[in-house]
Amino acid sequence: MLTLEILTQITPGAPFAMGVEYDQEDGLFMDGTKRLLLWVAVKGYENDWCIYTHFADRGQEFVMREGDKVCSPNHITKLVPCEDEVFSRYRY
C-alpha cells in the first residue's frame, strides 16, 4: 500500500514500482492486443506521481520516456494500491 509517508520519501523523477500485465480486459487494457505491457510508476517533482505503460519489449527507459499514461482509476489502483490522499496526487 502506497502511503503519503512513503511517497514523500521517494526521490523525484525516480521509478518506484513496475510490473507487467497483458493488454486485455482483465489485465491492463489499452488496445486489446493481448501483448505483454510493462508499466512503471514514477514520482513527480511536485510530490505527485503517475504510471506509464507500453509494450514490454521496449524496456523501462522507453516506457518512462515515451509510454502512455495510465488514466483509468481502476487500473491505477490495481497496479499501485494506495491511500486516498496518494491517489488524489496522481497526475493525469
Buried (B, 14 or more C-beta within 10 A) or exposed (E): EBEBEEBEEBEEEEBBBBBEBBBBEEBBBBEEEEEBBBBBBBBBEEEBBBBBBBBBEBEBEBBBEEBBEBEEEEBBBEBBEBBEEBBEBBEE
